[in-house]
Amino acid sequence: MTLPEPSTARIRNAFTSESLLDVDASEEVIKAFAHNKEINWNLILTKQFEIEQKDSDEAGT
Amino acid sequence: MKLELEAFRGVNESFSINFNTKQNLTVLYGENGSGKTTISDAFEFVIDGSSGSLEEKSLDGKSRLGQLVNARCGAADLRVSLTIQNKTRTAKISGSKVVHSGVLEKQIKVLSRRNITKLIEETPANRFKRIQDFVSITALDREETSLNSLILTEKKNLESQAKLIAQAREVLVDLFSQYADKEKYGDRRQEWQQDILAESGESIARNFNILDDLDQQIKRLRDDFKRLAESHTALAKAAETYERETKALTKLITEHNDDLAKAFETLQHAQTYFKVSGSDVCPVCDSEVGHVTLAQKVDRKLASLKAVKEQSQKTKDAKDARQKAQTSRRTLQESFFAIITKLKGAYGAAAETKKWELPDLVPALLYADKPEDLSEEWFAELRAQAAQLKPLSEIVEREHAALQNRRKLQSEVQAALKRIRNSTHDGKRIEFVIKRGEAIKKVLHDERVRHANETLQRISGNFAELYQAIHPGEEIEQIRLYLHPTKKSSAQFDGTLFGKEEASPVALLSESHLDTLGLCLFLALEKREDPSNTILFLDDAIASVDEAHMERLYELLLDEAAHFHHVVISSHYRNLRFKFRWGLLTQRSVEFLELGAWSLDRGLTLTKGPSSEVKFLRRYVEEAEHPSAIANTAGLVLENILDFLTGIYRCRLPRTPGAEQRWTLDDYRSGLTGEKKLLPSLRCEHLDKQGTVRRTVDLEPLLEDIFARLQVRNAIGCHFKELAGHFNEISEALALGEATLSLVEALCDEEDTLPDRKKDGCSWHNRGSIVTRRLYPLLKPE
């Protein structure tokens, strides 16, 4: 069974409202669910870390 | 929908069964051992390739597929085909595999008696396994597991990074304790580190290279000194030898003051001449001479000349040697001068840095401006000053080693700090991945549980409705299936039963109640997934349902069957069969099929129509034990016969506008007796195989006898019990049964089938090539 639409919407909402993933990463994950493809969480989370690190560095400078 | 079996289980040759899918439901009745499960197994075999009911049985290691083959046939003979709407799928066995051809977009779900309560009585984990296809979202499960695995791995990596950082810090502590100037730094390791790192690596490398160069040149100076020094000696020696040989040659030449060297060749020829010829005459002046004496004089002259020649050669060789020694010395001078030049350069570069207090270079090195200056005297001078080079050499070596250590130390400190820095950064990344991963995992977990529980709630609602339809008012509320809140893959099943909350149905309900609960749960689950393409087969799954609940269950199944492609209920429950045939259970949208007794020779058989009822009637009459069974069955047989007679003779029967027409025996009786001329004219001829009439039987007396006994059937065989007490049940039932059998014997052929053909144009006759019954008249007399 693929992810039903209500579940997709709730997961997307949770990612963005709780600032767990940025928009692009969130959509990448949702798309992977839609196509039942495996997600490379290490890559997703590392990218998210670098984005937040960069934002933090820019904020600090 | 047609199912065809060959050499499959109890089918030795071939067997086919048609299911009328225009009816939503088929009731497949058969006594135990008649082949009901064989048919459900055949469905599973042709659709899924499974061995059906054998899947969950231990066969003591024997091949399940092998056991599907009929005992009298080979595996190659086995074939099962299912045809739905002109599309056929076939299954055969090839080796140890099932080979399918054709595609049907249908799935089969079988609920057997054995499995009906499994879903309810199993452990939560096993229960979850059975329902997970309905409630699980594979992608969520997979990604939740994947995240969990990543988090565990990263936690281990975090520990490794912490260890790396600790190790690197230990290295810094060790380096500090080993190399730091304690007087200067005390415990201030950070300050020492900063100082180590303050000096630029390039600067250290540059100074290291300068000292390295200076060190190399000093070593080369030292190594090549001896060679050059020795070259002077070698040259002196060569010069001396040359001088000596020259003197010797000069002396030899002066002793021989004529051009004897020039005559040398002539004398050689003369020597040869004197040896060859024996003449005593001088070849020049023809005087007689003693050639021996002459020859001896020539030999002596040649010998003296040879000495000159040899000495001349020696002198030449000595000269060459001297030349060579000069060249070698020259080369060494140039080489050594190059070393001195480089040494001066390296020394200058080192002095320029002002980092070291270097002693001056020795004077000899300083005033050597060209290779030629490096004479023997110069070497003697250098040798005398050599000791002054030692301090320079020592300082250079010491500082060189110190720089080497410093460079290594700086490299190690940098490496350790880099490890700490990288590990710290990576540690931050890992901590982020762990924390964020946990948060995302929770989102996925919550969604998985929510989705599953919502689905289960809908399923629970549905099966609770189904259950209530069978057991209304039994104080069973909110039976639900739901995921355990904390344990993964665990499905709980409980409800409010008889006022007790969170009660387990397994503990409080009877076996039959659990059966219907299991059945309702099965139906609710199967309705979730593409029911329109699902064939349900309930294989003796309602055996434990008592009569009180049977009708409700039957009506429920009939309603639910409309959701599926087709539903087949197999049963050996005789009451179901009777109720169906009585019309107490609706015949609307239901097909009734009956399997005959199985035998090794005939295999599975289908029976239909009154012939089967007749066989039962004969048996019940013979047994003479159950008056209601006799009366029931007699009634069924009579219904068929009277329906046939009133049909072919177009008798008037009461009509109920707008409703399905169902007539009672009394209606049929009225219809027949209402046709005044018909009854007396009814007769049936019995013919032998040759077509000769053996007897003629009037049917009127048989029918009148039966009509008179219809009250018995109603009282004993029907659900009206008010009159039952007025009859001697068994004898009255037997009388009705025997009267009915007499009518059957009079009217039906050897196969107990009615004469429903009229091909000869003058009578009704039985089917088949041999006519043994002729019913007259053909038409109702007017």
Interface residues (C-beta under 8 A of the other chain):
Chain A: M1 T2 L3 P4 P6 S7 R10 I11 A14 F15 E18 L20 L21 F33 N36 E38 I39 W41 N42 L45 T46 Q48 F49 E52 Q53
Chain B: D133 S136 I137 T138 A139 L140 R142 E143 S146 L147 L150 K428 R429 F432 V433 R436 G437 A439 I440 V443 L444 E447 R450 H451
